[in-house]
Amino acid sequence: MEKNIFKLDNEQLKVIACSFRDKIEEGLKTENAEIQCIPTFITPQTNHINGKSLVLDLGGTNYRVAIVDFNKAAPTVHPNNGWKKDMSIMKSAGYTREELFKELADMIVGIKREEEIPIGYCFSYPAESVPGGDAKLLRWTKGVDIKEMIGEFIGKPLLDYLNERNKIKFTDIKVLNDTIASLFAGLTDSSYDAYIGLIVGTGTNMATFIPADKIQKLNPAYNAQGMIPVNLESGNFHPPFLTAVDDTVDAISGNPGKQRFEKAVSGMYLGDILKTAFPLEEFEEKFDAQKLTSIMNYPDIYKDVYVQVAQWIYGRSAQLVAASLTGLVMLLKSYNKDMRKVCLVAEGSLFWSENRKDKNYNILVMEKLRELFKLFNLEDVEVDIKSMNNANLIGTGIAALS
């Protein structure tokens, strides 16, 4: 492949940024828009949080459990990074809710507790938040498909299941998306004008706080006020300037037409893009971003053309993330002209991946972000990208105790 079909110039990235902003505005007005903009009905406490909570974190591949304690000056997580379990089994055909609950409960039973505490459940799949802190599953992503759970509550059935099997009960459960959890974790530093949660790992998504009066689709009966946490579900954005290779990756995926941004950006799909770019060559079946970055980082053992195309795909992913962030910052700036400092809590193995032969992913995002900010006259806005240990767990702990 001599020509870089994945190359995007700044004019194209500007169009993508504007399209992203417009699609968010559409999602704030109407249900089931391309970028769904799902409000979360949990108002996070930022001051005087006390107590402990049990935190469950169900991601695309792993499940983690931890006790998060806010009784000291800084939140502590026990054990550090949580107990972890591979949950790839969820992707098995015919996997049931009962099997899932049993897997989730098995990790919890062994935790010693002297007191009743609430649960924060970080659930990394599209779900509709309802007042009171529970949520209903909208659809599965990342290769999971437990059909009997779609449209049902996520938190209450699990809380009941656990309380039937534990002597010391759990008092309550709050369900939130992993991107909202990252967003909440940023609130441990109150010196910013705006906050964004970003995930670029197996999948990709963003969350931020939007003024209630800008979310026209909000049910008036909810009487929502102030700043509302909104899970954008931005992976479903369909950016312009995708290639024929992207179209093929989409067509052979399990959900054609959906998650087009995610399929161009996230770790689950970057390997598929590379494989599809070389249709006559044989690659191993499991070929994700980890494999793609190893091609870039150990070029001596791969064909030069693979290394070059891997760099192109990796770079385009970072540019698309920078363009989408620019679109979101433009929107937030339109709501608050005085916005200067933005806290971006970024999570995900791809976002923090290493590129030994060139710039790391997070550097590529930041450099392109600065270029685009200049083009949109946003130079007065400073984005501070934070890598926080256990951001998901801390943000979920905040939700549980709010």
HUCORJO-V98990 format. One record per residue. PHI is phi in radians with two decimals (none if undefined). OMEGA is omega in whole degrees, -180 to 180 (none if undefined). Layout:
phi: (PHI,PHI)
omega: (OMEGA,OMEGA)
//
This chain:
phi: (none,-1.47,-1.67,-1.41,-1.26,-1.62,-1.24,-2.16,-1.55,-1.13,-1.14,-1.16,-1.13,-1.11,-1.09,-1.10,-1.06,-1.17,-1.11,-1.08,-1.04,-1.06,-1.22,-1.15,-1.04,-1.09,-1.17,-1.35,-1.68,-2.20,-1.30,0.97,-1.31,-1.02,-1.74,-1.24,0.91,-1.60,-1.18,-1.95,-1.62,-2.28,-1.64,-1.26,-1.38,-1.99,-1.96,0.96,-1.41,-2.24,1.88,-2.07,-2.45,-1.57,-2.02,-1.95,-2.30,-1.81,-1.74,-1.26,-2.21,-1.97,-2.16,-2.18,-2.32,-2.72,-1.73,-1.88,-2.00,-1.83,-1.39,-1.88,-1.03,-2.00,-1.08,-2.02,-2.03,-2.15,-1.27,-1.01,1.30,1.37,-1.34,-2.15,-2.54,-1.29,-2.04,-1.01,-1.03,-1.00,-1.44,-1.17,-1.11,1.40,-1.12,-1.95,-1.09,-1.04,-1.14,-1.12,-1.04,-1.11,-1.07,-1.15,-1.23,-0.99,-1.32,-1.52,-0.97,-1.41,-1.43,-1.38,-2.38,-1.75,-2.42,-1.32,-2.38,-1.43,-1.97,-1.90,-2.07,-1.48,-2.07,-1.57,-2.35,-1.05,-2.51,-1.68,-1.25,-2.19,-0.95,1.86,1.81,-1.49,-2.66,-1.91,-1.25,-1.50,-2.86,-1.58,-2.35,1.04,1.48,-1.68,-2.70,-1.66,-1.03,-1.18,-1.63,-1.16,1.46,-1.77,-1.15,-1.68,-1.45,-1.03,-1.06,-1.23,-1.03,-1.10,-1.03,-1.21,-1.20,-1.24,-1.99,-2.21,-1.16,-1.51,-1.36,-1.82,-1.45,-2.93,-2.45,-2.07,-1.92,-2.55,-1.28,-1.07,-1.25,-1.15,-1.07,-1.10,-1.01,-1.10,-1.05,-1.09,-1.20,-1.17,-2.08,-1.59,-1.57,-1.84,-1.54,-2.66,-2.32,-2.35,-1.82,-2.35,-2.09,-2.36,-2.40,-0.99,-2.10,-2.54,-2.93,-2.42,-2.52,-2.75,-1.73,-2.14,-1.03,-0.96,-1.25,-1.63,-1.75,-1.13,-1.43,-1.06,-1.15,-1.00,-1.10,-1.30,0.87,-1.30,-2.41,1.29,-1.60,-1.85,-1.19,-2.18,-1.51,-1.20,0.93,-1.27,-1.07,-1.51,-1.00,-1.87,-1.28,-1.21,1.24,-1.30,-1.81,-1.10,-1.11,-1.06,-1.10,-1.19,-1.00,-1.13,-1.10,-1.60,-1.35,-1.33,-2.43,-0.96,1.55,-1.90,0.93,-1.17,-1.11,-1.01,-1.24,-1.67,-2.03,-1.59,-1.04,-1.14,-1.99,-1.06,-1.13,-1.11,-1.10,-1.09,-1.06,-1.22,-1.20,-2.18,-1.12,-1.64,-1.88,-1.72,-2.18,-1.17,-1.17,-1.44,-2.48,-1.87,-1.10,-1.07,-1.19,-1.06,-1.21,-1.23,-1.09,-1.19,-1.44,-2.22,-1.14,-1.14,-1.79,-2.22,-1.11,-0.97,-1.16,-1.12,-1.08,-1.11,-1.19,-1.04,-1.08,-1.08,-1.16,-1.08,-1.14,-1.12,-0.99,-1.10,-1.17,-1.12,-1.11,-1.08,-1.14,-1.18,-1.08,-1.07,-1.06,-1.18,-1.13,-1.01,-1.14,-1.09,-1.17,-1.18,-1.44,-2.45,-1.06,-1.52,-1.14,-2.18,-2.01,-2.03,-1.67,-1.95,-1.56,-1.87,-2.17,2.09,-1.12,-1.25,-1.02,-1.76,-1.32,-1.87,-2.11,-1.16,-1.69,-2.72,-1.40,-1.11,-0.94,-1.10,-1.22,-1.02,-1.09,-1.11,-1.13,-1.20,-1.04,-1.10,-1.06,-1.21,-1.02,-1.10,-1.15,-1.79,0.97,-1.94,-1.08,-1.39,-1.74,-1.97,-1.81,-1.81,-1.48,-1.89,-1.83,-1.92,-1.11,1.03,-0.95,-1.00,-1.18,-1.18,-1.07,-1.23,-1.10,-1.04,-1.08,-1.05,-1.69,-1.54)
omega: (-175,-176,178,-179,-179,-176,175,177,-175,178,178,179,176,178,179,180,-179,178,180,178,-179,-178,175,-179,177,-180,178,-178,-170,177,175,174,-178,170,-164,180,-175,179,176,-175,173,177,-174,173,178,179,172,174,178,172,-179,173,172,-178,175,-178,-179,-176,-179,-177,-173,174,179,177,178,168,177,-173,-180,-176,179,-176,177,-180,177,-179,179,-12,-179,-176,176,171,-171,180,176,-178,178,-179,178,-176,180,176,177,179,-172,177,180,179,179,-179,180,178,-179,-176,-177,-179,-173,-174,-176,-177,-180,176,176,-172,174,180,178,178,166,-175,178,-170,-167,179,-177,-179,180,179,177,179,-177,172,175,179,176,-180,179,179,175,172,174,174,179,178,177,-167,-174,-179,-177,-179,-178,175,-177,-171,-172,179,179,178,179,-180,-178,-178,175,-172,-180,179,177,-170,170,-169,-170,174,175,-178,178,178,-179,-180,175,178,177,178,-179,-179,179,-177,176,171,-172,-172,-175,178,-179,-177,176,170,-178,173,169,-179,175,175,176,-179,176,175,176,175,-180,177,-176,-177,177,-180,-171,-176,-178,177,-178,-179,-180,178,-178,-179,176,-178,-177,174,-178,174,-173,-168,-173,178,-179,176,177,-176,172,174,171,-173,175,177,177,-180,179,178,179,-176,-178,179,-180,-177,-177,179,-178,173,-176,178,179,-178,177,-168,-161,-174,-177,-171,-174,177,178,179,180,-180,-177,178,179,-171,-176,-177,-177,176,175,-172,-179,-172,-175,-177,179,178,180,-179,178,174,179,-173,178,-171,-175,-175,179,176,-179,-177,176,-178,-179,-177,176,178,179,-177,179,-179,179,178,-180,-180,179,177,179,180,-180,176,179,179,180,180,176,-179,-179,179,179,177,-175,-177,-178,-179,-180,-174,-179,176,178,176,-175,-179,172,-175,-180,-178,-178,-179,-176,177,-170,-175,-180,-177,176,-175,-176,178,178,179,-176,-179,179,177,-180,178,-177,177,180,-178,-179,-179,178,-175,-179,179,179,178,180,-179,-178,169,-176,172,175,-180,-180,-176,-179,179,178,175,176,-180,-177,-175,-178,none)
//
